[in-house]
Amino acid sequence: MASAHRHMKISGDEFVAVLDDAVNTLEANDVGQGEQEEVLWASHWDLSIA
């Protein structure tokens, strides 16, 4: 994920904000915890190399 978006210079804080929005949206639509974890795992990004 990091290599695909490195040129966008997204900060760690910006990425966390996107994840927060995603979790809020999933919760608002009654998506189960397991499915939420799958979405978050699929969007995993190693912030240490950003």
Backbone as XML, in Angstrom:
<?xml version="1.0"?>
<chain id="A" units="angstrom">
  <residue number="1" name="MET">
    <atom name="N" x="0.819" y="-1.185" z="0.000"/>
    <atom name="CA" x="0.000" y="0.000" z="0.000"/>
    <atom name="C" x="0.869" y="1.257" z="0.000"/>
  </residue>
  <residue number="2" name="ALA">
    <atom name="N" x="1.925" y="1.244" z="0.791"/>
    <atom name="CA" x="2.774" y="2.430" z="0.882"/>
    <atom name="C" x="3.397" y="2.777" z="-0.460"/>
  </residue>
  <residue number="3" name="SER">
    <atom name="N" x="3.915" y="1.777" z="-1.173"/>
    <atom name="CA" x="4.576" y="2.064" z="-2.449"/>
    <atom name="C" x="3.598" y="2.616" z="-3.479"/>
  </residue>
  <residue number="4" name="ALA">
    <atom name="N" x="2.362" y="2.179" z="-3.428"/>
    <atom name="CA" x="1.362" y="2.652" z="-4.388"/>
    <atom name="C" x="0.959" y="4.103" z="-4.142"/>
  </residue>
  <residue number="5" name="HIS">
    <atom name="N" x="1.125" y="4.579" z="-2.915"/>
    <atom name="CA" x="0.663" y="5.924" z="-2.569"/>
    <atom name="C" x="1.775" y="6.855" z="-2.097"/>
  </residue>
  <residue number="6" name="ARG">
    <atom name="N" x="3.017" y="6.394" z="-2.153"/>
    <atom name="CA" x="4.141" y="7.193" z="-1.655"/>
    <atom name="C" x="4.188" y="8.573" z="-2.301"/>
  </residue>
  <residue number="7" name="HIS">
    <atom name="N" x="3.940" y="8.642" z="-3.597"/>
    <atom name="CA" x="4.020" y="9.924" z="-4.312"/>
    <atom name="C" x="2.994" y="10.943" z="-3.813"/>
  </residue>
  <residue number="8" name="MET">
    <atom name="N" x="1.977" y="10.476" z="-3.096"/>
    <atom name="CA" x="0.937" y="11.367" z="-2.582"/>
    <atom name="C" x="1.360" y="12.044" z="-1.276"/>
  </residue>
  <residue number="9" name="LYS">
    <atom name="N" x="2.441" y="11.554" z="-0.674"/>
    <atom name="CA" x="2.985" y="12.127" z="0.558"/>
    <atom name="C" x="1.918" y="12.237" z="1.646"/>
  </residue>
  <residue number="10" name="ILE">
    <atom name="N" x="1.186" y="11.147" z="1.869"/>
    <atom name="CA" x="0.157" y="11.096" z="2.899"/>
    <atom name="C" x="0.840" y="10.877" z="4.241"/>
  </residue>
  <residue number="11" name="SER">
    <atom name="N" x="0.541" y="11.744" z="5.190"/>
    <atom name="CA" x="1.157" y="11.604" z="6.511"/>
    <atom name="C" x="0.461" y="10.491" z="7.293"/>
  </residue>
  <residue number="12" name="GLY">
    <atom name="N" x="1.123" y="10.042" z="8.333"/>
    <atom name="CA" x="0.523" y="9.033" z="9.205"/>
    <atom name="C" x="-0.793" y="9.519" z="9.793"/>
  </residue>
  <residue number="13" name="ASP">
    <atom name="N" x="-0.836" y="10.782" z="10.204"/>
    <atom name="CA" x="-2.068" y="11.338" z="10.774"/>
    <atom name="C" x="-3.199" y="11.359" z="9.753"/>
  </residue>
  <residue number="14" name="GLU">
    <atom name="N" x="-2.875" y="11.688" z="8.512"/>
    <atom name="CA" x="-3.900" y="11.696" z="7.461"/>
    <atom name="C" x="-4.432" y="10.288" z="7.207"/>
  </residue>
  <residue number="15" name="PHE">
    <atom name="N" x="-3.536" y="9.320" z="7.211"/>
    <atom name="CA" x="-3.969" y="7.946" z="6.978"/>
    <atom name="C" x="-4.850" y="7.455" z="8.118"/>
  </residue>
  <residue number="16" name="VAL">
    <atom name="N" x="-4.482" y="7.774" z="9.344"/>
    <atom name="CA" x="-5.302" y="7.383" z="10.495"/>
    <atom name="C" x="-6.679" y="8.042" z="10.405"/>
  </residue>
  <residue number="17" name="ALA">
    <atom name="N" x="-6.744" y="9.271" z="9.938"/>
    <atom name="CA" x="-8.033" y="9.944" z="9.776"/>
    <atom name="C" x="-8.920" y="9.204" z="8.771"/>
  </residue>
  <residue number="18" name="VAL">
    <atom name="N" x="-8.316" y="8.708" z="7.701"/>
    <atom name="CA" x="-9.070" y="7.924" z="6.716"/>
    <atom name="C" x="-9.588" y="6.643" z="7.354"/>
  </residue>
  <residue number="19" name="LEU">
    <atom name="N" x="-8.748" y="5.973" z="8.122"/>
    <atom name="CA" x="-9.185" y="4.750" z="8.792"/>
    <atom name="C" x="-10.300" y="5.037" z="9.784"/>
  </residue>
  <residue number="20" name="ASP">
    <atom name="N" x="-10.195" y="6.148" z="10.514"/>
    <atom name="CA" x="-11.259" y="6.535" z="11.447"/>
    <atom name="C" x="-12.576" y="6.725" z="10.707"/>
  </residue>
  <residue number="21" name="ASP">
    <atom name="N" x="-12.520" y="7.403" z="9.570"/>
    <atom name="CA" x="-13.729" y="7.605" z="8.763"/>
    <atom name="C" x="-14.295" y="6.271" z="8.287"/>
  </residue>
  <residue number="22" name="ALA">
    <atom name="N" x="-13.415" y="5.370" z="7.875"/>
    <atom name="CA" x="-13.858" y="4.060" z="7.400"/>
    <atom name="C" x="-14.541" y="3.286" z="8.514"/>
  </residue>
  <residue number="23" name="VAL">
    <atom name="N" x="-13.944" y="3.283" z="9.701"/>
    <atom name="CA" x="-14.537" y="2.562" z="10.831"/>
    <atom name="C" x="-15.889" y="3.170" z="11.197"/>
  </residue>
  <residue number="24" name="ASN">
    <atom name="N" x="-15.971" y="4.473" z="11.237"/>
    <atom name="CA" x="-17.241" y="5.128" z="11.552"/>
    <atom name="C" x="-18.318" y="4.764" z="10.539"/>
  </residue>
  <residue number="25" name="THR">
    <atom name="N" x="-17.955" y="4.712" z="9.275"/>
    <atom name="CA" x="-18.901" y="4.349" z="8.229"/>
    <atom name="C" x="-19.347" y="2.899" z="8.365"/>
  </residue>
  <residue number="26" name="LEU">
    <atom name="N" x="-18.393" y="2.013" z="8.630"/>
    <atom name="CA" x="-18.729" y="0.598" z="8.813"/>
    <atom name="C" x="-19.660" y="0.420" z="10.003"/>
  </residue>
  <residue number="27" name="GLU">
    <atom name="N" x="-19.354" y="1.097" z="11.100"/>
    <atom name="CA" x="-20.198" y="0.995" z="12.288"/>
    <atom name="C" x="-21.591" y="1.565" z="12.030"/>
  </residue>
  <residue number="28" name="ALA">
    <atom name="N" x="-21.670" y="2.674" z="11.321"/>
    <atom name="CA" x="-22.957" y="3.298" z="11.020"/>
    <atom name="C" x="-23.836" y="2.400" z="10.151"/>
  </residue>
  <residue number="29" name="ASN">
    <atom name="N" x="-23.195" y="1.496" z="9.423"/>
    <atom name="CA" x="-23.930" y="0.585" z="8.550"/>
    <atom name="C" x="-24.022" y="-0.820" z="9.127"/>
  </residue>
  <residue number="30" name="ASP">
    <atom name="N" x="-23.815" y="-0.910" z="10.449"/>
    <atom name="CA" x="-23.962" y="-2.174" z="11.178"/>
    <atom name="C" x="-23.122" y="-3.317" z="10.619"/>
  </residue>
  <residue number="31" name="VAL">
    <atom name="N" x="-21.923" y="-2.988" z="10.161"/>
    <atom name="CA" x="-20.995" y="-4.018" z="9.691"/>
    <atom name="C" x="-20.373" y="-4.664" z="10.927"/>
  </residue>
  <residue number="32" name="GLY">
    <atom name="N" x="-20.338" y="-5.973" z="10.955"/>
    <atom name="CA" x="-19.829" y="-6.703" z="12.105"/>
    <atom name="C" x="-18.351" y="-6.479" z="12.358"/>
  </residue>
  <residue number="33" name="GLN">
    <atom name="N" x="-17.940" y="-6.764" z="13.585"/>
    <atom name="CA" x="-16.544" y="-6.565" z="13.993"/>
    <atom name="C" x="-15.577" y="-7.351" z="13.111"/>
  </residue>
  <residue number="34" name="GLY">
    <atom name="N" x="-15.905" y="-8.608" z="12.811"/>
    <atom name="CA" x="-15.017" y="-9.421" z="11.987"/>
    <atom name="C" x="-14.821" y="-8.842" z="10.604"/>
  </residue>
  <residue number="35" name="GLU">
    <atom name="N" x="-15.895" y="-8.369" z="10.018"/>
    <atom name="CA" x="-15.805" y="-7.767" z="8.687"/>
    <atom name="C" x="-15.037" y="-6.450" z="8.738"/>
  </residue>
  <residue number="36" name="GLN">
    <atom name="N" x="-15.233" y="-5.682" z="9.816"/>
    <atom name="CA" x="-14.468" y="-4.437" z="9.962"/>
    <atom name="C" x="-12.974" y="-4.741" z="10.015"/>
  </residue>
  <residue number="37" name="GLU">
    <atom name="N" x="-12.621" y="-5.777" z="10.770"/>
    <atom name="CA" x="-11.214" y="-6.145" z="10.865"/>
    <atom name="C" x="-10.652" y="-6.572" z="9.514"/>
  </residue>
  <residue number="38" name="GLU">
    <atom name="N" x="-11.455" y="-7.256" z="8.709"/>
    <atom name="CA" x="-11.004" y="-7.645" z="7.368"/>
    <atom name="C" x="-10.715" y="-6.419" z="6.509"/>
  </residue>
  <residue number="39" name="VAL">
    <atom name="N" x="-11.602" y="-5.429" z="6.583"/>
    <atom name="CA" x="-11.406" y="-4.201" z="5.800"/>
    <atom name="C" x="-10.138" y="-3.487" z="6.260"/>
  </residue>
  <residue number="40" name="LEU">
    <atom name="N" x="-9.968" y="-3.380" z="7.575"/>
    <atom name="CA" x="-8.786" y="-2.689" z="8.088"/>
    <atom name="C" x="-7.514" y="-3.448" z="7.750"/>
  </residue>
  <residue number="41" name="TRP">
    <atom name="N" x="-7.558" y="-4.771" z="7.819"/>
    <atom name="CA" x="-6.381" y="-5.567" z="7.467"/>
    <atom name="C" x="-6.044" y="-5.375" z="5.983"/>
  </residue>
  <residue number="42" name="ALA">
    <atom name="N" x="-7.057" y="-5.332" z="5.136"/>
    <atom name="CA" x="-6.832" y="-5.169" z="3.695"/>
    <atom name="C" x="-6.225" y="-3.805" z="3.380"/>
  </residue>
  <residue number="43" name="SER">
    <atom name="N" x="-6.476" y="-2.819" z="4.234"/>
    <atom name="CA" x="-5.943" y="-1.478" z="3.985"/>
    <atom name="C" x="-4.686" y="-1.208" z="4.802"/>
  </residue>
  <residue number="44" name="HIS">
    <atom name="N" x="-4.085" y="-2.276" z="5.357"/>
    <atom name="CA" x="-2.879" y="-2.123" z="6.177"/>
    <atom name="C" x="-1.797" y="-1.387" z="5.412"/>
  </residue>
  <residue number="45" name="TRP">
    <atom name="N" x="-1.142" y="-0.493" z="6.120"/>
    <atom name="CA" x="-0.077" y="0.297" z="5.514"/>
    <atom name="C" x="1.008" y="0.478" z="6.565"/>
  </residue>
  <residue number="46" name="ASP">
    <atom name="N" x="2.226" y="0.183" z="6.225"/>
    <atom name="CA" x="3.343" y="0.318" z="7.156"/>
    <atom name="C" x="3.751" y="1.795" z="7.207"/>
  </residue>
  <residue number="47" name="LEU">
    <atom name="N" x="3.313" y="2.483" z="8.261"/>
    <atom name="CA" x="3.572" y="3.920" z="8.380"/>
    <atom name="C" x="5.052" y="4.227" z="8.540"/>
  </residue>
  <residue number="48" name="SER">
    <atom name="N" x="5.852" y="3.259" z="8.936"/>
    <atom name="CA" x="7.267" y="3.529" z="9.159"/>
    <atom name="C" x="8.030" y="3.768" z="7.855"/>
  </residue>
  <residue number="49" name="ILE">
    <atom name="N" x="7.457" y="3.387" z="6.715"/>
    <atom name="CA" x="8.168" y="3.583" z="5.455"/>
    <atom name="C" x="7.517" y="4.654" z="4.594"/>
  </residue>
  <residue number="50" name="ALA">
    <atom name="N" x="6.528" y="5.333" z="5.119"/>
    <atom name="CA" x="5.818" y="6.358" z="4.339"/>
    <atom name="C" x="6.645" y="7.625" z="4.224"/>
  </residue>
</chain>
